[in-house]
Amino acid sequence: MTDNLEPLLDCIVRDVPSPEATCDPSAPLQMLVTQVDYDDHKGRVAIGRVTGGSLVKGGTVGVTQPGQAVRKTRITDLVIFDSFNKISAAEVSAGDLCGVAGLGEVGIGDTIVCPDKPDPLASIEVEEPTVTMTFGVNTSPFQGTEGKFFTSSQISERLRRETERDLALRVEPGETADQFRVSGRGALHLGILIENMRREGFEFSVGPAEVITITGEGGKKLEPYEEAVVEVPEEHIGGVASLFGKRGGELVDMTPGSSGTTRAVYTISTRGMLGIKNQLLTATKGTAVLASRFTGHKPWAGDLGIREQGSLVAFATGQASAYALQTCQDRGVMFVKPGDKVYAGQVVGIHQRKGDLKLNVAKAKQLTNMRASGTDKGPTLNQAKEMGLDDALEYIAEDELVEVTPVSVRIRKAILK
């Protein structure tokens, strides 16, 4: 029986390097960390492509940046990538894309080198956040009815874990103990985080997106700006120009596109880009293609006046009825349909005018024993506007929140009473 085990034991010993193994100084090791993942058991995992030398599981390496001292550490695990799968490896060499665990507080821009002969590569920096949102505990009357995780400690721990994976994300304490200021690279960056948390069973509230300003020379207030590229059929270019003009956009270039389209390039503040997607699709009948990128900071553009309509707000808790909605729909576009549960302070539609209007969408028709023949016809209702997560985040004003649960996305006033 011993003879049968010897080949297997020999294979295991040869596959796992000695704890004292280190890199070969004759072949300078270089691997620039371009992404960081997080594992609950292994900690931070540095991801990048080995450009020189080789990495050995269990070996000793150094972590540094140009002009900094070398910090020695030991590799506890190596993985290579096959499509979406991670495969454990004993050794990786130049040209391999891999993940390295056991390096401690490693970050994007660090170089994994041989501690005996360090030769770090030029560092890269993580761009600073441009947009911030306030995450908080859901305080609506429906709290805890649709989510599994809804306490401040559970939300705080989830956000902390996210910062281990996403180094472009910043999490700071909010104004109260159950609020957190979460900053990222644009509204889309934070929207992806919100959707992931929602799918994991979290229930919380999110405030409107706000741009992060900086102070320039002479104490001037600067805000982030973007270059927006819009490709749209020629017949809709006028609507695009009007929309970007109202939001402070400046036309930089306009050229003919393919198949009868026009390509327009605008310089616009990040504030002007917040909530522009839905309005752009409406103005172009869903034909516009939009792309944007951060270009830098410029002086504050002043008040843009983006929100032109108010909200329809429910002032009673209950179940929306067809009888009440038939009257309410004359005031604007409704978000709810008969049978939906609503509470006082919930936004149930878009007012057709400026300013908010309170409505009772839960009012029921008084029943009597008397009915006139042919006069008791059912109500005729318009189709309710479905507000997804992206739509709700773009719509809300400064005094409103988005209530996010695994089941529903609701819009509400920040102060319910």
C-alpha positions as CSV (number, residue, x, y, z in Angstrom):
1,M,0.0,0.0,0.0
2,T,2.9,2.3,0.7
3,D,4.2,1.8,-2.8
4,N,0.9,2.9,-4.3
5,L,1.0,6.2,-2.3
6,E,4.6,7.2,-3.1
7,P,3.9,8.4,-6.7
8,L,1.0,10.5,-5.5
9,L,2.9,12.0,-2.6
10,D,5.9,12.7,-4.9
11,C,3.5,14.6,-7.3
12,I,2.0,16.7,-4.5
13,V,5.5,17.6,-3.2
14,R,6.8,18.6,-6.6
15,D,3.6,20.6,-7.4
16,V,3.7,22.8,-4.3
17,P,6.9,24.9,-4.0
18,S,8.9,25.2,-0.8
19,P,7.9,28.0,1.6
20,E,11.4,29.4,1.1
21,A,11.0,29.6,-2.7
22,T,11.7,33.1,-4.1
23,C,11.9,34.6,-7.6
24,D,15.0,34.2,-9.8
25,P,17.1,37.4,-9.7
26,S,18.6,36.6,-13.1
27,A,15.1,37.1,-14.7
28,P,13.7,40.3,-13.3
29,L,10.1,39.9,-12.1
30,Q,7.6,42.5,-13.2
31,M,3.9,42.5,-12.9
32,L,1.9,45.7,-12.8
33,V,-1.3,45.4,-10.7
34,T,-4.2,46.8,-12.9
35,Q,-7.2,45.4,-11.0
36,V,-7.9,44.3,-7.5
37,D,-10.5,41.6,-6.4
38,Y,-11.4,40.4,-3.0
39,D,-11.9,36.9,-1.6
40,D,-13.5,36.3,1.9
41,H,-10.8,33.7,2.6
42,K,-7.8,34.9,0.7
43,G,-8.2,38.7,1.1
44,R,-7.2,41.0,-1.6
45,V,-6.2,39.4,-5.0
46,A,-4.0,41.4,-7.3
47,I,-4.8,41.0,-11.0
48,G,-2.4,41.8,-13.8
49,R,-0.2,40.5,-16.6
50,V,3.3,39.2,-15.9
51,T,5.6,41.1,-18.1
52,G,8.9,39.6,-16.9
53,G,10.1,36.7,-14.9
54,S,7.8,34.2,-13.2
55,L,5.7,33.9,-10.1
56,V,5.7,30.8,-7.9
57,K,3.0,29.8,-5.4
58,G,4.6,30.0,-1.9
59,G,7.4,32.2,-3.2
60,T,8.6,35.5,-1.7
61,V,8.1,38.6,-3.8
62,G,8.3,42.4,-3.3
63,V,5.6,45.0,-3.8
64,T,6.6,48.6,-4.6
65,Q,6.2,51.6,-6.8
66,P,8.8,53.8,-8.4
67,G,10.7,55.8,-5.7
68,Q,9.3,53.7,-2.8
69,A,10.8,51.0,-0.6
70,V,10.1,47.4,-1.4
71,R,7.7,45.5,0.9
72,K,8.4,41.8,1.1
73,T,5.5,39.3,1.2
74,R,4.7,35.8,0.3
75,I,2.3,34.4,-2.3
76,T,-0.4,32.2,-0.8
77,D,-2.3,31.4,-4.0
78,L,-2.0,31.8,-7.7
79,V,-4.9,31.6,-10.2
80,I,-5.1,31.9,-14.0
81,F,-8.2,32.7,-16.0
82,D,-10.0,30.5,-18.5
83,S,-13.0,32.4,-19.8
84,F,-15.0,33.2,-16.6
85,N,-13.3,30.4,-14.6
86,K,-10.4,30.7,-12.2
87,I,-7.9,27.9,-12.2
88,S,-5.3,27.4,-9.4
89,A,-1.8,27.3,-10.7
90,A,1.6,26.5,-9.2
91,E,3.6,28.9,-11.4
92,V,2.9,31.6,-14.0
93,S,5.4,33.2,-16.3
94,A,5.8,36.2,-18.6
95,G,2.7,36.8,-20.7
96,D,0.2,35.1,-18.3
97,L,-2.8,37.0,-16.9
98,C,-3.1,35.9,-13.3
99,G,-4.4,36.7,-9.9
100,V,-2.1,36.8,-6.9
101,A,-3.2,36.4,-3.3
102,G,-1.3,37.0,0.0
103,L,0.2,40.4,-0.9
104,G,-1.7,42.3,1.9
105,E,-2.8,45.9,1.2
106,V,-1.8,45.8,-2.5
107,G,-3.4,48.5,-4.8
108,I,-3.7,49.4,-8.4
109,G,-0.5,50.8,-9.7
110,D,1.8,48.6,-7.5
111,T,4.4,46.4,-9.2
112,I,5.2,42.9,-8.0
113,V,9.0,42.6,-8.2
114,C,11.8,40.4,-7.1
115,P,12.9,41.7,-3.7
116,D,16.6,41.1,-4.5
117,K,16.4,43.0,-7.8
118,P,13.4,45.3,-7.9
119,D,12.6,47.0,-11.2
120,P,9.1,48.6,-10.8
121,L,7.1,49.7,-13.8
122,A,5.6,53.1,-14.2
123,S,2.6,53.4,-11.9
124,I,-1.0,54.1,-12.9
125,E,-3.4,56.0,-10.7
126,V,-7.1,55.3,-9.9
127,E,-9.1,58.3,-11.1
128,E,-10.9,60.2,-8.3
129,P,-14.7,60.0,-7.9
130,T,-16.8,62.6,-9.6
131,V,-20.3,61.8,-8.2
132,T,-21.6,61.0,-4.8
133,M,-24.9,59.6,-3.4
134,T,-26.3,59.1,0.1
135,F,-27.1,55.5,1.0
136,G,-29.3,55.0,4.1
137,V,-31.6,52.7,6.0
138,N,-35.1,52.4,4.5
139,T,-37.4,54.3,6.8
140,S,-40.6,53.9,4.9
141,P,-43.7,52.1,6.4
142,F,-42.8,49.1,4.2
143,Q,-39.4,48.7,5.9
144,G,-38.2,45.1,6.2
145,T,-41.2,43.6,4.3
146,E,-39.3,42.8,1.0
147,G,-35.6,42.6,1.9
148,K,-33.4,40.3,3.9
149,F,-30.7,42.8,4.8
150,F,-31.9,46.2,5.9
151,T,-30.0,47.3,9.0
152,S,-27.3,50.0,9.1
153,S,-24.7,47.5,10.2
154,Q,-25.5,45.1,7.3
155,I,-25.4,47.9,4.7
156,S,-22.2,49.3,6.2
157,E,-20.4,45.8,6.0
158,R,-21.6,45.3,2.4
159,L,-20.2,48.7,1.4
160,R,-16.9,48.0,3.2
161,R,-16.5,44.7,1.3
162,E,-17.2,46.6,-2.0
163,T,-14.3,49.0,-1.3
164,E,-12.0,46.0,-1.1
165,R,-12.8,45.0,-4.7
166,D,-13.4,48.5,-6.1
167,L,-10.6,50.9,-5.3
168,A,-12.4,53.7,-7.2
169,L,-15.2,53.6,-4.7
170,R,-15.2,55.8,-1.6
171,V,-17.4,55.3,1.5
172,E,-17.7,57.9,4.2
173,P,-20.0,58.4,7.2
174,G,-23.2,60.4,6.4
175,E,-25.0,63.0,8.4
176,T,-26.5,60.4,10.7
177,A,-25.4,57.0,12.0
178,D,-27.6,55.2,9.5
179,Q,-26.4,57.1,6.4
180,F,-23.3,56.7,4.2
181,R,-21.8,58.9,1.5
182,V,-20.8,56.7,-1.4
183,S,-18.7,58.3,-4.2
184,G,-17.8,56.8,-7.5
185,R,-16.9,57.4,-11.2
186,G,-20.2,58.6,-12.4
187,A,-23.9,57.7,-11.8
188,L,-23.5,54.4,-13.8
189,H,-20.7,53.2,-11.5
190,L,-22.9,53.7,-8.4
191,G,-26.0,52.4,-10.2
192,I,-24.3,49.0,-10.8
193,L,-23.4,48.8,-7.1
194,I,-27.1,49.5,-6.2
195,E,-28.4,46.9,-8.6
196,N,-25.9,44.3,-7.3
197,M,-26.9,45.0,-3.7
198,R,-30.6,44.8,-4.6
199,R,-30.1,41.4,-6.2
200,E,-28.3,40.1,-3.1
201,G,-31.4,40.9,-0.9
202,F,-30.5,44.3,0.5
203,E,-33.2,46.9,1.2
204,F,-32.1,50.6,1.5
205,S,-32.7,54.1,0.3
206,V,-30.6,56.2,-2.1
207,G,-30.5,60.0,-2.4
208,P,-30.0,62.0,-5.6
209,A,-26.6,62.0,-7.4
210,E,-24.4,65.1,-6.6
211,V,-21.2,66.1,-8.3
212,I,-18.0,66.4,-6.3
213,T,-16.5,69.8,-6.7
214,I,-12.9,70.9,-6.0
215,T,-11.3,74.3,-5.4
216,G,-9.1,75.7,-8.1
217,E,-6.7,78.6,-8.4
218,G,-7.9,81.7,-6.6
219,G,-10.5,79.8,-4.7
220,K,-12.7,79.2,-7.7
221,K,-15.3,76.4,-7.5
222,L,-14.6,73.7,-10.1
223,E,-16.9,70.9,-11.2
224,P,-16.3,67.8,-13.4
225,Y,-16.9,68.0,-17.1
226,E,-17.4,65.4,-19.7
227,E,-17.2,65.0,-23.5
228,A,-20.5,63.6,-24.8
229,V,-20.7,62.0,-28.2
230,V,-24.3,61.6,-29.7
231,E,-25.1,59.8,-32.9
232,V,-28.7,60.4,-34.1
233,P,-30.7,60.5,-37.3
234,E,-30.6,63.8,-39.0
235,E,-34.3,64.6,-38.4
236,H,-33.7,64.5,-34.6
237,I,-30.5,66.6,-34.4
238,G,-32.6,69.7,-33.5
239,G,-34.1,68.0,-30.5
240,V,-30.6,66.9,-29.3
241,A,-29.2,70.5,-29.7
242,S,-32.1,71.9,-27.7
243,L,-31.7,69.4,-24.9
244,F,-28.0,69.9,-24.6
245,G,-28.3,73.7,-24.8
246,K,-30.8,73.8,-21.9
247,R,-28.2,71.8,-19.8
248,G,-25.3,74.1,-20.6
249,G,-23.7,71.9,-23.2
250,E,-21.3,73.4,-25.8
251,L,-21.2,72.0,-29.3
252,V,-17.6,71.2,-30.2
253,D,-17.9,69.3,-33.5
254,M,-20.6,68.0,-35.8
255,T,-19.9,65.5,-38.6
256,P,-22.0,63.3,-40.9
257,G,-22.3,59.7,-39.6
258,S,-23.2,56.5,-41.3
259,S,-26.6,55.7,-42.9
260,G,-28.0,59.2,-42.7
261,T,-27.0,59.9,-39.1
262,T,-25.3,62.9,-37.6
263,R,-22.5,62.7,-35.0
264,A,-22.4,65.6,-32.5
265,V,-19.7,66.2,-29.8
266,Y,-20.5,68.3,-26.8
267,T,-18.6,69.5,-23.8
268,I,-21.0,69.5,-20.8
269,S,-20.8,69.4,-17.0
270,T,-21.4,66.1,-15.2
271,R,-24.4,67.8,-13.6
272,G,-25.8,68.4,-17.0
273,M,-25.4,64.7,-17.9
274,L,-27.3,63.5,-14.8
275,G,-30.7,62.3,-15.9
276,I,-30.2,63.1,-19.6
277,K,-30.6,59.6,-20.9
278,N,-34.4,59.3,-20.7
279,Q,-35.0,62.8,-22.0
280,L,-32.6,62.1,-24.9
281,L,-34.4,58.9,-25.8
282,T,-37.7,60.7,-25.7
283,A,-36.5,63.6,-27.9
284,T,-35.1,61.2,-30.5
285,K,-37.8,58.5,-30.3
286,G,-35.3,56.0,-28.9
287,T,-32.8,56.4,-31.9
288,A,-29.9,58.2,-30.2
289,V,-26.7,56.6,-29.2
290,L,-24.8,58.3,-26.4
291,A,-21.3,57.9,-25.0
292,S,-19.3,60.1,-22.7
293,R,-16.0,60.3,-20.8
294,F,-14.6,62.5,-18.1
295,T,-12.3,65.3,-19.3
296,G,-11.4,67.3,-16.3
297,H,-12.7,70.1,-14.0
298,K,-13.9,73.5,-15.1
299,P,-15.5,76.5,-13.4
300,W,-19.0,76.0,-11.9
301,A,-21.7,76.4,-14.6
302,G,-24.3,77.9,-12.3
303,D,-27.9,76.8,-12.0
304,L,-29.0,74.5,-14.9
305,G,-32.7,74.2,-14.0
306,I,-32.9,70.6,-15.1
307,R,-36.1,69.6,-13.3
308,E,-39.0,71.3,-14.9
309,Q,-41.9,69.3,-13.5
310,G,-43.1,68.5,-10.0
311,S,-44.2,65.2,-8.5
312,L,-47.6,63.7,-7.6
313,V,-47.4,62.6,-4.0
314,A,-49.8,60.3,-2.1
315,F,-51.1,61.7,1.2
316,A,-52.8,58.5,2.4
317,T,-51.6,54.9,2.9
318,G,-53.5,52.1,1.3
319,Q,-54.0,50.3,-2.0
320,A,-54.3,52.2,-5.2
321,S,-57.8,52.0,-6.7
322,A,-59.0,52.4,-10.3
323,Y,-61.7,54.8,-9.1
324,A,-59.1,57.2,-7.6
325,L,-56.5,56.8,-10.5
326,Q,-59.2,57.7,-13.1
327,T,-59.3,61.2,-11.5
328,C,-55.6,61.5,-10.6
329,Q,-54.3,60.7,-14.1
330,D,-55.7,64.0,-15.3
331,R,-53.0,65.7,-13.2
332,G,-50.0,64.0,-14.9
333,V,-48.3,60.6,-15.6
334,M,-48.9,57.9,-13.0
335,F,-46.3,55.5,-11.7
336,V,-48.8,53.1,-9.9
337,K,-51.6,50.9,-11.1
338,P,-54.7,49.6,-9.4
339,G,-53.8,47.2,-6.6
340,D,-50.4,48.6,-5.9
341,K,-49.7,49.4,-2.2
342,V,-48.7,53.0,-1.5
343,Y,-48.0,55.0,1.6
344,A,-48.2,58.7,2.6
345,G,-45.2,60.6,1.1
346,Q,-44.7,58.2,-1.8
347,V,-44.2,59.7,-5.2
348,V,-46.9,58.2,-7.4
349,G,-46.5,60.2,-10.6
350,I,-45.1,63.2,-12.5
351,H,-47.1,66.4,-12.2
352,Q,-47.8,68.1,-15.5
353,R,-46.8,71.5,-13.9
354,K,-44.1,72.8,-11.7
355,G,-44.4,72.1,-8.0
356,D,-45.7,69.0,-6.2
357,L,-49.3,68.0,-5.8
358,K,-50.8,65.8,-3.1
359,L,-53.3,63.2,-4.2
360,N,-55.3,60.3,-2.6
361,V,-54.8,57.4,-5.0
362,A,-56.2,55.0,-2.4
363,K,-59.7,56.5,-2.3
364,A,-62.4,53.9,-2.8
365,K,-65.8,54.4,-4.5
366,Q,-68.7,54.6,-2.0
367,L,-71.0,51.6,-2.5
368,T,-74.7,51.9,-2.3
369,N,-77.6,49.6,-3.1
370,M,-78.9,51.9,-5.9
371,R,-77.5,51.6,-9.4
372,A,-78.8,53.3,-12.6
373,S,-78.9,51.0,-15.6
374,G,-76.1,51.7,-18.1
375,T,-74.3,54.3,-15.9
376,D,-72.0,52.1,-13.9
377,K,-69.2,51.6,-16.4
378,G,-65.7,50.7,-15.4
379,P,-63.0,53.4,-15.4
380,T,-60.7,54.0,-18.3
381,L,-57.1,54.2,-17.2
382,N,-53.9,55.2,-19.0
383,Q,-51.0,52.7,-18.8
384,A,-48.8,53.4,-15.8
385,K,-45.2,54.5,-16.5
386,E,-42.8,51.8,-15.2
387,M,-39.9,53.3,-13.3
388,G,-36.8,51.0,-13.2
389,L,-33.8,51.7,-11.1
390,D,-32.0,53.8,-13.6
391,D,-35.2,55.8,-14.4
392,A,-35.8,56.5,-10.7
393,L,-32.2,57.6,-10.0
394,E,-32.4,60.0,-12.9
395,Y,-35.8,61.4,-11.9
396,I,-35.5,62.2,-8.2
397,A,-35.0,65.8,-7.0
398,E,-33.1,67.0,-4.0
399,D,-35.9,66.4,-1.5
400,E,-36.6,62.8,-2.8
401,L,-35.2,59.3,-2.3
402,V,-35.3,56.0,-4.1
403,E,-36.5,53.1,-2.0
404,V,-34.6,50.0,-3.3
405,T,-35.7,46.5,-2.4
406,P,-35.2,43.1,-4.1
407,V,-38.9,43.3,-5.2
408,S,-39.7,47.0,-5.8
409,V,-38.2,50.4,-6.7
410,R,-40.2,53.2,-5.2
411,I,-39.7,57.0,-5.2
412,R,-40.6,58.9,-2.0
413,K,-40.1,62.2,-0.3
414,A,-37.1,62.3,2.0
415,I,-39.4,63.6,4.8
416,L,-42.6,61.7,4.8
417,K,-44.5,63.9,7.1
